[in-house]
């Protein structure tokens, strides 16, 4: 799977993902990313004019905290029902 640069401003976070957000994890993660880099890309799927977050909410928020505009990500296919 290829890693691409995803514009953070174009990432939509579904309500179900927002429920799992723990703000206390963001600052320590941001510090780790600053020191060691982002080790795990996020997972998104393509939506209408945006990317829909599948995995990686804390990484996205940590990168925002660091003032980044792009994040490494994998683009995955939507699950078939």
C-alpha positions as CSV (number, residue, x, y, z in Angstrom):
1,X,0.0,0.0,0.0
2,X,1.4,3.4,-1.0
3,X,1.8,6.2,1.5
4,X,0.6,9.7,0.3
5,X,0.6,13.2,1.8
6,X,-3.0,14.0,2.9
7,X,-3.9,17.6,3.6
8,X,-5.1,17.7,7.2
9,X,-7.7,20.4,6.4
10,X,-9.4,18.0,4.0
11,X,-9.8,15.2,6.6
12,X,-13.4,14.6,7.8
13,X,-13.7,12.8,11.2
14,X,-17.0,10.9,11.5
15,X,-18.9,11.2,14.8
16,X,-18.2,7.6,15.7
17,X,-14.5,8.3,15.6
18,X,-14.8,11.6,17.6
19,X,-16.3,9.5,20.5
20,X,-13.0,7.7,20.9
21,X,-11.0,10.9,21.2
22,X,-8.9,11.2,24.4
23,X,-7.4,14.7,24.5
24,X,-4.8,13.6,27.1
25,X,-3.1,11.4,24.5
26,X,-2.5,14.2,22.0
27,X,0.3,16.3,23.6
28,X,2.5,13.2,24.5
29,X,2.0,11.9,21.0
30,X,2.9,15.3,19.5
31,X,6.1,15.3,21.5
32,X,6.9,11.8,20.3
33,X,6.2,12.7,16.7
34,X,8.4,15.8,17.1
35,X,11.3,13.7,18.5
36,X,11.0,10.6,16.4
37,X,8.7,11.4,13.4
38,X,5.4,9.9,12.5
39,X,5.9,6.1,12.5
40,X,2.4,4.9,11.5
41,X,0.4,6.5,8.6
42,X,-3.3,7.2,9.1
43,X,-6.0,5.4,7.1
44,X,-8.5,7.4,5.1
45,X,-11.0,6.7,2.3
46,X,-12.0,9.1,-0.4
47,X,-15.2,11.0,0.1
48,X,-16.8,13.9,-1.8
49,X,-14.0,16.5,-1.9
50,X,-12.5,15.2,1.3
51,X,-10.9,12.3,3.0
52,X,-12.9,10.3,5.6
53,X,-10.8,9.2,8.5
54,X,-10.8,5.5,9.2
55,X,-7.9,5.2,11.7
56,X,-5.5,7.7,13.3
57,X,-7.5,10.4,15.0
58,X,-4.9,11.1,17.7
59,X,-2.2,11.2,15.1
60,X,-4.2,13.8,13.1
61,X,-4.8,15.9,16.2
62,X,-1.1,15.7,17.3
63,X,0.0,16.8,13.8
64,X,-2.5,19.8,14.0
65,X,-1.0,20.7,17.4
66,X,2.5,20.8,15.8
67,X,1.2,23.1,13.1
68,X,1.5,20.6,10.3
69,X,-0.6,20.9,7.2
70,X,0.1,17.4,5.7
71,X,0.1,13.9,7.2
72,X,1.2,10.6,5.8
73,X,-1.7,8.3,5.0
74,X,-2.9,5.2,3.2
75,X,-6.0,5.6,1.0
76,X,-8.3,2.5,1.5
77,X,-11.5,1.4,-0.2
78,X,-14.8,1.7,1.6
79,X,-16.1,-1.5,3.0
80,X,-18.8,-3.2,0.9
81,X,-22.0,-3.8,2.8
